[in-house]
Amino acid sequence: MKKVILLMSVFILSTAIAALAVPASKTLSFDKAKMGAVEFSGKVHKTAGFSCKDCHNAEMFPKKKQGSVHITMKQIYAGEQCGACHDGTKAFAAKKSCKRCHVKKK
């Protein structure tokens, strides 16, 4: 009986975790930015050779739920959060490419 309860608990937990995961093909929209919404494409980042854990770790984005980490341009320009890669070396520089991320709706 204990084994059945344990197996059911593991199944329920793994199903809940899978439901929270964002597939690489999904695009998230962060629409609170004054300069325009930021569209994050999991597909673009996966194609560039990155995995979820490259960004979702204790140093960069510790939580995987959208909106659970406050993202600021000050932090990005300081080389934190998105700026860890978007520094002009690893990926395009955030400071010089505002419109590549921010899109104002017409």
C-alpha positions as CSV (number, residue, x, y, z in Angstrom):
1,M,0.0,0.0,0.0
2,K,2.8,2.4,0.8
3,K,4.4,1.7,-2.6
4,V,1.2,2.5,-4.4
5,I,0.8,5.8,-2.5
6,L,4.4,6.7,-3.2
7,L,4.1,5.9,-6.9
8,M,0.9,7.9,-7.2
9,S,2.5,10.8,-5.4
10,V,5.4,10.8,-7.8
11,F,3.1,10.6,-10.8
12,I,1.0,13.5,-9.6
13,L,4.0,15.6,-8.8
14,S,5.7,14.9,-12.1
15,T,2.5,15.7,-14.0
16,A,2.1,19.0,-12.1
17,I,5.7,19.9,-12.9
18,A,5.3,19.1,-16.6
19,A,2.2,21.2,-16.7
20,L,4.2,24.2,-15.4
21,A,7.0,23.8,-17.9
22,V,7.1,26.1,-20.9
23,P,7.9,24.2,-24.1
24,A,10.7,25.6,-26.3
25,S,8.2,26.4,-29.0
26,K,6.2,28.8,-26.8
27,T,6.5,32.6,-27.0
28,L,6.0,34.6,-23.8
29,S,4.9,38.2,-23.8
30,F,6.0,40.6,-21.2
31,D,3.7,43.6,-21.7
32,K,4.5,45.9,-18.8
33,A,7.5,47.5,-20.4
34,K,7.1,51.2,-21.2
35,M,9.1,50.9,-24.4
36,G,6.7,48.2,-25.7
37,A,6.0,44.5,-25.0
38,V,8.9,42.1,-25.0
39,E,8.3,38.8,-26.8
40,F,10.5,35.9,-25.5
41,S,10.7,33.1,-28.0
42,G,11.8,29.8,-26.6
43,K,12.3,28.5,-30.1
44,V,14.8,31.3,-31.0
45,H,16.8,30.6,-27.9
46,K,16.7,26.8,-28.4
47,T,17.8,27.2,-32.0
48,A,20.7,29.4,-30.8
49,G,21.9,26.4,-28.7
50,F,20.5,27.3,-25.3
51,S,18.5,25.1,-22.9
52,C,16.1,26.3,-20.2
53,K,18.6,25.6,-17.5
54,D,21.1,28.0,-19.1
55,C,19.0,30.9,-17.8
56,H,16.7,29.3,-15.2
57,N,19.3,28.8,-12.4
58,A,20.0,30.4,-9.0
59,E,22.1,33.2,-10.5
60,M,19.9,34.4,-13.3
61,F,16.2,33.5,-13.2
62,P,15.7,31.2,-10.2
63,K,12.0,30.8,-10.7
64,K,10.4,29.5,-13.9
65,K,7.0,31.0,-13.5
66,Q,6.4,34.1,-15.7
67,G,6.3,37.3,-13.7
68,S,8.0,35.8,-10.6
69,V,11.3,37.6,-11.3
70,H,11.3,41.4,-11.7
71,I,13.4,42.2,-14.9
72,T,14.8,45.7,-15.2
73,M,16.9,47.4,-17.9
74,K,19.2,48.6,-15.2
75,Q,20.0,45.0,-14.3
76,I,20.2,43.9,-18.0
77,Y,22.7,46.8,-18.8
78,A,24.7,45.7,-15.7
79,G,25.2,42.3,-17.3
80,E,22.5,40.5,-15.2
81,Q,19.4,38.6,-16.3
82,C,19.1,38.9,-20.1
83,G,22.2,41.0,-20.1
84,A,24.4,38.1,-19.2
85,C,24.2,37.0,-22.8
86,H,22.9,40.2,-24.6
87,D,26.1,42.1,-24.1
88,G,27.2,42.3,-27.7
89,T,29.6,39.4,-27.4
90,K,27.5,36.2,-26.9
91,A,24.4,37.8,-28.4
92,F,23.3,41.2,-29.7
93,A,23.8,44.0,-27.2
94,A,20.6,45.0,-25.4
95,K,21.9,48.6,-25.1
96,K,22.1,49.1,-28.9
97,S,19.2,47.0,-30.0
98,C,16.1,48.1,-28.1
99,K,13.6,47.3,-30.9
100,R,14.8,43.7,-31.3
101,C,13.1,42.9,-28.0
102,H,10.6,45.8,-27.4
103,V,7.7,46.0,-29.8
104,K,5.1,48.8,-29.6
105,K,1.7,47.7,-30.7
106,K,0.0,49.8,-33.3
